[in-house]
Amino acid sequence: MKFTKDHEWVELDGDVATVGITAYAAEQLGDVVFVETPDVGRTVKAGDGFAVVESVKAASDVYAPVSGEVVEANGELSGAPETVNATPEAGGWFAKVRISNPAELDALMDRAAYEAYLATL
């Protein structure tokens, strides 16, 4: 699993990256009440907002950590947005993206680096 400074995570399986927000982000948001996932077939660029998560506190964009084509969106979240809070780094994933530039993964942090980053916040 790799992480961004914007608190997204990526887990690669072949050339498909599953993307979600970290437990830290979910905790900071509070109770998630709505999730808008990206459309399948949409092309995203690393750093672009590609999903939205709303909580009782705020609405936030979720940024694509890698470039590619959305091949699956987590439809379960529309009826159960609280899944993002319950299992943010598992069942609470937002989308799966077929990556177009695997080198972008090199710019992301591993868990140890991400946890060190969190300690600075």
Residue pairs with C-beta under 8 A, 6 or more apart in sequence:
1 9
1 10
1 11
1 89
1 110
1 111
2 9
2 10
2 11
2 12
2 65
2 105
2 108
2 109
2 110
3 9
3 10
3 22
3 108
3 109
3 110
3 111
3 113
3 114
3 117
4 10
4 63
4 65
4 108
4 109
5 109
5 117
6 63
6 65
7 21
7 22
7 24
7 25
7 28
8 19
8 20
8 21
8 22
8 25
8 62
8 63
8 64
8 65
9 19
9 20
9 21
9 22
9 65
9 89
10 17
10 18
10 19
10 65
10 66
10 105
10 108
11 17
11 18
12 18
12 99
12 105
15 98
15 99
15 102
16 71
16 96
16 97
16 98
16 99
17 65
17 66
17 68
17 96
17 97
17 98
17 99
17 105
18 93
18 95
18 96
19 62
19 64
19 65
19 66
19 93
19 94
19 95
19 96
19 97
20 84
20 88
20 89
20 92
20 93
20 94
21 29
21 53
21 62
21 84
21 88
21 92
21 94
22 88
22 89
22 114
23 88
23 89
24 118
25 60
25 88
26 32
26 84
26 85
26 88
26 92
29 53
29 55
29 57
29 58
29 60
29 84
29 85
30 55
30 56
30 57
31 55
31 56
31 82
31 85
32 53
32 54
32 55
32 81
32 82
32 84
32 85
33 54
33 55
33 56
33 81
34 52
34 53
34 54
34 81
35 51
35 52
35 53
35 54
35 74
35 77
35 78
35 81
35 84
35 94
36 51
36 52
36 53
37 51
37 73
37 74
37 75
37 77
37 78
37 94
37 95
38 44
38 50
38 51
38 70
38 73
38 94
38 95
39 70
39 73
40 70
40 71
40 72
40 73
41 69
41 70
42 50
42 69
42 70
43 67
43 68
43 69
43 70
44 50
44 64
44 67
44 68
44 69
44 70
44 97
45 64
45 67
46 64
46 65
46 66
46 67
46 101
46 104
47 63
47 64
48 63
48 64
49 61
49 62
49 63
49 64
50 62
50 63
50 64
50 70
50 95
51 61
51 62
51 94
51 95
52 59
52 60
52 61
52 62
53 59
53 60
53 62
53 81
53 84
53 94
54 60
54 81
62 94
64 97
65 104
65 108
66 97
66 99
66 101
66 104
66 105
67 99
67 100
67 101
67 104
68 97
68 98
68 99
68 100
68 101
69 97
69 98
69 100
70 95
70 96
70 97
71 96
71 97
71 98
72 95
72 96
73 94
73 95
73 96
74 92
74 93
74 94
74 95
76 83
76 91
77 83
77 84
77 92
77 94
83 91
83 92
84 92
85 92
86 92
99 105
109 117
